[in-house]
């Protein structure tokens, strides 16, 4: 019995000496490792990026949601948004996507490389590979598209091309609007419309 007590006493005595030494060794190792890490290198932005973000006060991955007076839902997303350098009343965005859900249940998805929003007119001008797709099976491509967020009217600026069930089309201008008293969007093509109709083959 006495031998067990002696062994226990010696073990406690050794623990009082060795454990603090082990703890100090671990702390010194952590300290040495922390000195090898460059805190600047861990920041995921370059110095030029940080300077640009500070000067332009840009916002990363903004999302905006709204409802028109008719009850249509609008959502806008972008990779980046900031105040326009030439006109403080304008907001510019990059890698933009928009989704419109009409009261009828139809949806319109729009994407573009850039967008410019005028708060005074409440108009968003999309540019750069503008692509629009409706839930009814129509797709359109344009270089530039001006869209009113108040009444959901969109006008292409320049030539537009599109596809639908059984046809392809090209026109000098396209207007997408919702006539008063209706809930579905109407597409109006004008200025040299070229329509190629391809009958859909019925399955046997």
Order of alpha helices (4+ residues) and beta strands (2+ residues): alpha-alpha-beta-beta-beta-beta-beta-beta-beta-beta-beta-beta-beta-beta-beta
